[in-house]
């Protein structure tokens, strides 16, 4: 079944309905708009998460579409063992890994589509010099994160961009909690070293 996620974007002004109510409305009553709202809620974050794994726009789009199809197909089996977002990202993680294995290509110089990227926040009171320094710091951090090993980068982005608890990250990537914490610790050390190099005089 094809779900038009544009419906969800057009209805963003409506009061927020919790995930389980939307799931029940779709599974019990075939309410397609409920599914569109549910999936539209996580579409942008899901795309960015997938892109950080496959590093290629079309691959990320393919993985997103497969994730949506598999999510709808398996939605009646969702039993709240974890948050819906965690379950969705777990499906997405599997699809992205399948694409990487199948196509055997990672393109590190492409950036996520601007239409799916959140605009950077700007301090309106900052001087031009401050804004330039802030932009340089953000750029340096993004470059440093891009240089992390894929497994460490994935943990960092789920933690910082998606604000997932470490236990939820462990469920998404199907790894022990200790492994997730270890990857985060290693990533912090690498980022510290990379940023020190970037700002070295």
Secondary structure, DSSP 4 states (H G I P E B T S, - for coil): ----THHHHHTTTSPP--HHHHHHHHHHH--HHHHHHHHHTTHHHHHHHHHHHH--HHHHHHHHHHHHHHHHHHGGG---SS-HHHHHHHHHHHHHHHHHHHH----TT----GGGSPPPP--TTS-HHHHHHHHHHHHHHHHHHHTS-HHHHHHHHHHHTS---HHHHHHHHT--HHHHHHHHHHHHHHHHHHHHHHT--
